[in-house]
């Protein structure tokens, strides 16, 4: 029979390890301290509606100080006067200048060869000359006809006077018994005939004279109308020599040398370098605050010039409005068309204003609320915003100086009241 080792076993007294006990006690105390410190935060985490990583968010602190509303953008130099010249008539074009040439007002820049228009002018001029001849002939004929009528009237007047004398003579002779009464009656008839002839001659003189005047006036008006047509054709022929409307520089040539073009075809452009402006694009949200005459700064080529808003487009294109600034004073000479410059327009400046860095939260919330961050929790607070600048927005109510808010990325909050922000 095999014996066990129970006879050899003996009870060994284990002495307590004080160092290990102290370690356990210390660990327990640390755990209790941590629980005490983080219990409120853990409670808030569990009370949050969702959790979002802080790396996806942007934060800013509400501050109090000066608030400047301005618009800063890049603009390009454009000519305030930059006419494009067109062909007034179809034909072959001969260019007299090259792109970049300096030109003077009235200088011929291109010539259009149009035999058709020149021939039409010659025909109409010939017709005008023929009408002038008709008009002059009508004046001569009228004078001749008026002379004949006047002669007939004068003869009728003389005949009437002779008939009156004959009647007086016959009546005297009849009273003396020298002639019979038949002669007196015949003299009376002759006098009556002379009076009738005189009356008709006088009427013909007045009526035919008016008719002749009307004929002359008609030919005169026809001639003048033809002269107007010739004058207009002459203007068209003169316009075949395309002249510069301003002092400036040839911009772009739209055709090749000796090209045949149709009427109203683009030929070239002229840039008036004495009246340059700067064109810029302004966000639609700022355009309503712009006004004609507002001051601004134009920067480029190491220089800064003062400018004034001269024009604002009434049309919104791709969320932007075009505006122009003219130089306040003499136009710089070193600038060129389409050159890029920096533009800044001052809209407003105030001191001691509560502001925060501008972010997408303004558009996402419509400026009605913001998420204030405290102890890792973003809480939704109603706010009221005021004016905005390029980089700041004015806070009217709902926030105080020193508040830390989420300015970008709140779209992932989906409107929740409390959001836990994880590292």
Secondary structure, DSSP 8 states (H G I E B T S, - for coil): ----STTT---------HHHHHHHHHHHHHHHHHHHHHHHHHHHHHHSSEEEEGGG-EEEE-EEEEEEEEEEEEEEEEES---EEE-SS-EEEEE---TT-EE-TT-EEEEEE-HHHHHHHHHHHHHHHHHHHHHHHHHHHHHHHHHHHHHHHHHHHHHHHHHHHHHHHHHHHHHHTSS-HHHHHHHHHHHHHHHHHHHHHHHHHHHHHHHHHHHHHHHHHHHHHHHHHHHHHHHHHHTTEEE-SSSEEEEEE-S-TT-EE-TT-EEEEEE-TTSEEEEEEEEHHHHTT--TT-EEEEEETTEEEEEEEEEEEEEEETTEEEEEEEESSS--SS--TT-EEEEEEEEEEEEEEEEEE--THHHHHTTSEEEEEETTEEEEEE-EEEEE-SSEEEEEES--TT-EEEEE-GGGGTT-SEEEEE-
